[in-house]
Amino acid sequence: MVTEENIILALKTVYDPEIPVDVYELGLIYEIKIKDQVVDILMTLTSPNCPVAESLPMEIEEAAASVEGVSEVNVELTFEPPFTSDMMSEEAKFELGMM
């Protein structure tokens, strides 16, 4: 059975190449919806001009698709609301020396 927990664990293997924190803890994943074996992910980037704007969503898709039972992954990129450091988890802030 596909669970949000399993998807999150897979997403935590994907790191922003400029920041040594995974995309989930960084706060780039806004929403995960699972219906049957289809996973829909709403995400953002640290900025619209992010140098990995094309590759990072593909990495997210591949990571989620690697979860057993997933038949399809749809990744939607949004910039609303814009990313801010407030979206980062305490773990990410600690790792980056912000706490």
N, C-alpha and C positions, 0 to 999 in steps of 0.2 A: 504494500500500500504506500502510495506517495504521500508524504507528510511535509508540512511546512518546516519542521525541524530538520528533516533530511535535506531539503532544498537549502536551508540556511547553512548547514554544515558544508555543503558543496560550494556555496557562494563564498564562504570564508577561506576558500583556497585561492581565490582570485584577489590579487593585490593591485592597487594603483601603483604604476611604476615610479611615480615621482614621490609617493608618500608610502613609507613602510608599514601600511595598515591595510587590512583586507577591506574590500568594498562594502561589506555588511556593517562592520564596526565603524567605518568611515561615514556611514549614513547615506550612501549613494542608492540604497535600495529602499524605495518608498513603499512598495506594496508587492505582496506575493499572493496570487490567487490560484487555487488548485481546484479543478473540476474534472473528476474522473482521473485521467492520466495526463491531462493537459495543464501546463503551468504557464501562467501569465505573470510577467514581472514588469513593474513600473519602476524605472530608475532614472537617475540623473548623473551628471558629471560634475566635477569640481568647478568647471567653467565651460561656457559654450565653445571656447577656443582650445579646449583640452587636446593635447597632441595625440591622445589615444581614443579620440571620439569615435573613430570607426572600428577599432579593434576591441575595445573594452566591452561593448555590448555583445560582441561575438563570443568573447571569453565567458561572459555571464551565461549566455545561451548554452555553450558547450558544457560548462560546469553543471548547470541544472539538468541538462539532458543526460549527464552521466549517472544520475540517480536512478537506481533500479525501479522499473515500473513506469518511468516517464515516457510518454509516447510523442509529445510535442511540447516545444517551448516557444513562447512568444515574448519578445523583449520590446518594450516601448520606452523610448527616451523622451524625457520631459525636462523642462527647465522652470517649471512652476510647481511648487515654490522654488526659488533659486537656492542652491546649496549654500549653507553657512556652517561655520564650525560648531554651532549649537546643535547640529544634527548628529555630530559624532558621539559615540558612546563614551562613557567614562574611561573604559579600557583604552580606547583610541587616544583620548586626550592625555591619559597618563603616559602611554607609549611615546607620544610626541612631545612630552614635557610641558603640557599645557595645564597640568594640575600640580 
